Amino acid sequence: MSKIHGQATIRIDGQVFETEDDAELMVGGQKNTGRMIGKKFNHSQTTIPSQVTCKVPVDASVSLRKLQELADVEIIFESDIGTSYIIRGAVQENDLSLTGGDSGGIVELLFKGEPAEEMK
């Protein structure tokens, strides 16, 4: 039986952030768009940014202001299956909102940056 991806560790400029298990990586890079022109199929390519979405807990050691303003950072997305991706020049784009209650105490970060590179 092979193990498949389940959890990720997120590093932002080397600092490990505890995240919920639903961290998501979109690698970015070349995106193909195809369409028919007459009876012939054609395609074009565009470069799209990578994207990392993760949820982090907020305690007294976390500055929402600093998280919201993160820019030009390096993100490493490490999967529990041993693969890692690095994203350079990333910026945090979400407007951060902190709530309480049973599902509170968590903020969702959304980073976009250069296309992710697989680390060997």
N, C-alpha and C positions, 0 to 999 in steps of 0.2 A: 504494500500500500504506500502511495506517495503522500507526503504532507503538502497541503496547499496553504496559500497565504491566509492568515487569520488575524494577526496583530502587527502593529508597526511601532517603532520607536522614532520619534521626531527630534532631530537636533537642529537648533537654530543658532548659528554662529558658534557651534561646539557645545552649547548648553542643552542638556537633555530635558525635554518637556514630557511630563506624564500626560498621556492622552487616553481618551476613551477608545474602545476597540474599533470604532468605525472610521478611523483615519483613511483618507482617500487620496490617491495619486493619479493625476492625469499627466502622462509623460510629455505631451506637447510634441513639437517638431513638425514634420511634413504632414499635411492633411490633404488628401485627394478629394476632389469634387468632380463627379462625372455627370455628363448630360448628353443627350442625343441632339445632334444637329442634322436634320434630315434623316437619313438612314445610317448615319455613321456615329459611333460612340466616341466622344472626346472627353478629355479630363484636363484639369489644371491643378496645380499645387500651390498651397499657401503655407506659411510657417505660423503655427499657433503657439502661445506660451504654455508652459507647464503649469500645473495647478495642484496645490496641496490643501486639503480641507481637514481640519482636526479640531477636536473639542478638548479644552484644557480646564482643570479645576482652578478656582480662584480662592486663594487664602491671603493672609496678611502680607506674605512675601511677594505677591504679584501686583505689578503696577499696570492697571488697564491702559493708562495713557501711553506707557512705553510699548505695550503690546500693539496698540492701535497704530502707533507711529513707526513701527518697524519698517525699514527700507534698506535696500541694497544689502540684504543678508544672504547667507548661504544656508540652504536647507538640505539636510540629509534625511532621506526617508529609508529606514532600515526595516525590511520585512522579517518576520520570524522564520521564513524559509531560507534566509541567508543572502537574499539579494538586497542591494542598496543602490539608491539613485541620489545624485547630487543636483541641486538646482542653484544656480548662481544669480545674483542680482535680483533676488526676490523682494517683493513688497507685500505687506499685509493690507488687504483691501476691505475687509469687513468693518462696518460700524459696530463697535462692540457694545453689547448690552448685557448687564448683569441682573439676574433675577434670583429670588429666593424660592422657598418651597421645596417640595419633593424632587423636582427636576432642576432646581436652581444651583447656583454656585459654579456654573460652567459657562465658558464663553467659547464661541466657535470662531476659529481663525481661518482666514482664506488667503493663501499666498499664491501669487503668480510671479513667474520669472522666466528666465531663458529655458529652452527645452531641456528636460532632464537628461542627464548622462548616466548610463549604468556604470557603476563602479565595479572593478574586477578585483 
